[in-house]
């Protein structure tokens, strides 16, 4: 079975809700990083964002099976939509000496 990595970028205000969803569904081994999304001022809503040129975002990285990935992506997009979330997948190969 192939292992995938989902990389989930999201507006920082969604972090707690996403963590709750992941934990409720048994996904309890993932990584979180703070990051920023840079955009043109027309896409930035608050004065702080317009001055800095960026929005506060977060990113989760989680490794899982293809079936679990499909389940999780569908659930996240149904719950939160596509406007403030970007999801990417890649294959994962364990490093062996």
C-alpha positions in Angstrom: 0.0 0.0 0.0 1.3 3.4 -1.0 1.7 6.0 1.7 0.9 9.6 0.9 1.6 12.9 2.5 -1.1 15.5 2.6 0.0 19.1 2.9 -2.9 21.2 4.0 -2.5 25.0 3.9 -5.3 27.0 5.7 -6.1 30.4 7.1 -4.8 30.4 10.7 -8.3 31.0 12.2 -9.3 27.4 11.1 -6.5 25.7 13.0 -8.4 24.7 16.1 -11.4 23.4 14.2 -9.1 21.4 11.9 -7.1 19.9 14.8 -10.4 18.9 16.5 -11.6 17.2 13.2 -8.3 15.4 12.8 -8.2 14.1 16.3 -11.9 13.1 16.3 -11.3 10.9 13.2 -8.3 9.2 14.8 -5.5 11.2 12.9 -3.2 11.8 15.8 0.2 11.9 14.2 0.7 15.1 12.2 2.8 18.2 12.0 1.9 21.9 12.2 3.8 24.9 11.0 3.0 28.6 10.9 3.4 30.2 7.5 2.3 33.2 5.6 0.4 33.5 2.3 1.6 36.5 0.2 -1.0 38.0 -2.1 -1.8 41.2 -3.9 -3.5 43.9 -1.8 -6.8 43.3 -3.5 -6.9 39.8 -1.9 -6.0 41.0 1.6 -8.9 42.0 3.8 -7.6 43.6 7.0 -5.5 46.7 7.3 -2.8 44.6 8.9 -2.7 42.2 6.0 -2.7 45.1 3.5 0.3 46.7 5.2 2.3 43.5 5.5 1.2 42.0 2.1 0.5 38.7 3.7 -2.1 36.6 5.5 -1.4 34.4 8.5 -1.7 30.7 7.5 -0.9 27.4 8.9 0.1 24.1 7.3 -0.5 20.5 8.4 1.6 17.6 7.1 0.1 14.2 7.7 1.1 10.8 6.2 -1.6 8.3 5.5 -3.0 5.7 3.1 -4.7 6.6 -0.2 -8.1 5.6 1.2 -7.7 7.7 4.4 -6.4 10.6 2.3 -9.5 10.6 0.1 -11.8 10.4 3.2 -10.0 13.2 5.0 -9.8 15.6 1.9 -13.5 15.1 1.2 -14.4 15.8 4.9 -12.3 18.9 5.1 -13.5 20.4 1.9 -17.2 19.7 2.8 -16.7 21.3 6.2 -14.6 24.3 5.2 -14.9 24.8 1.5 -12.1 25.7 -0.9 -11.7 29.4 -0.3 -9.3 29.3 2.7 -7.8 25.9 2.2 -5.3 24.4 -0.3 -4.5 20.7 -0.2 -1.7 18.9 -2.0 -0.6 15.3 -2.0 2.7 13.6 -2.6 4.0 10.1 -2.3 6.2 9.2 0.6 9.1 6.8 0.7 10.8 5.9 4.0 14.5 6.6 4.2 16.5 3.4 4.5 20.2 3.1 5.2 
